[in-house]
Amino acid sequence: MAEYGEPLTEREIELLQLVATGITNRQIAYQLSISVNTVKVHLRNIYTKLGAESRTEAAMIAIREGWIAIAEASAEEDAAAGSVKAAASEPIKELVEEQVKPMPPLPWAYRLALIGVALAVILVTLVSAPPGRASLSNNGINEGLPLNGSGDPSVTENTLVDRDSSWRELAQMPTRRAHFAIASVDGRIFAIAGQVSTGVTAKTEIYDPKNDIWSRGLDKSLPVMYVAAAVVDSDIYVPGGCDANGIPTDVVEVYRTTEQTWQTVSPLPEARCASAVTTIGEHVYVFGGWNGHRYVSTVYAYDPLSDTWEERTPMAVNRGFAAAAQLEGVAFVVGGYDGEHELKTCAQYLPNQDTWVDCAPLSISRGGLGLVSLGGSLFVVGGGGWSSYLGFNERYQPSTDAWDTIETPLVAEWRGPGVVASGTSIYAIGGWSGDLLSVNQVYEPLSFRIFIPVSQ
């Protein structure tokens, strides 16, 4: 556990020196005689302490701080450095300026070292990281939608839950899936549709937290992924979603939980998937998403009484894979993905005024995250892996308009989990972290156990 600004331990500096050489986590684990999981824990702490989001950024900070020794360059090397200045120094300069306030210019030996570190890390990333975009021709997925990678299927290497964690593992979901709709009604948790190993599913599974057991519900009529849900009374609304080829739909289905039936209601004004969805009062709100061609900023509000949709003031940013939650009559829309990068964006939608107000951004960029409100606070779980590294979850305090960090049971990436509050607990179920997951983790935030730095 760590927090921003805390000094690195000797072990963390040693590991960071190896990271700068561009070798993989497995190679680092072998050289240090530790497990890959321990390497990931150290990396999480390093990123948190340095405020870095990638290996490259962390390595560059280490070089600036003198933790990585660089041999002095000869006259010939200085001359050679001039030939690569135009091609390489500007990108490095931009990254360094973003990370650190203006400082004296670096010697050419250090600049060359930075370039070498960046190239080494990029090479490793290209070999091992999941793809960030896809095209219909090579994957059968609509171009523009980010993909889950086909990385190491070993989930246990990404699991960080231990005996001292505030997270606990419960009965796993029967179906491994990600990017599905999740909702809590009358003390039961409903997992609906989503991405599975064979494409998309319409399956509904119901979790009973009291007895820690899963059962089957009535399957949704239309199988979809990249979908979310909102609850009005005891009804679960599931608007839009994408098919197995990433083509969005305008179909809106509602699960009448008291009657155990699915019903189709008025369609969305435009086909949409990867939207953020929440309830404010008796209305369902759909924010942004993917329309089959691009990410959008449009906002739709649905009135169940009149079975009609109304367009509202759009967001300031086009984005999908964001998350939304209602807190004190206001909708918070957080994070997301704009087609190139994950986002830190946080914005509040005030339904009575139909206006938007900015809120403090997340500590790190997150797409495919989950967001819930509980006990007067907001909790972000998961996200990361497309263009950022997941090292912790976050909690938002409205009174201070600030985010603080809380621990995460998985690191590196955890996209598309189903995150929902039930009672006094937060449940994070399924998702993607190197492979489709069936995990079921519960967090007890009202015990006020927070992410406290400790010496290692």
Secondary structure, DSSP 8 states (H G I E B T S, - for coil): ---TT----HHHHHHHHHHTTT--HHHHHHHHT--HHHHHHHHHHHHHHHT-SSHHHHHHHHHHHT-S------HHHHHHHHHHIIIIIHHHHHHHHHHS-------HHHHHHHHHHHHHHHHHHHHHS--S---HHHHSS-TTS---------SGGGB---TT-SEEE----SS--BS-EEEEETTEEEEEEEEETTEEEEEEEEEETTTTEEEE----SS-BBS---EEETTEEEEE--B-TTS-BB--EEEEETTTTEEEEE---SS-BBS-EEEEETTEEEEEEEE-SSSEEEEEEEEETTTTEEEEE---SS--BS-EEEEETTEEEEE--B-SS-BB--EEEEETTTTEEEE----SS-BSSEEEEEETTEEEEEEB-SSSS-B--EEEEETTTTEEEEE--SB-B-BBS-EEEEETTEEEEE--BSSSB---EEEE-GGG---------
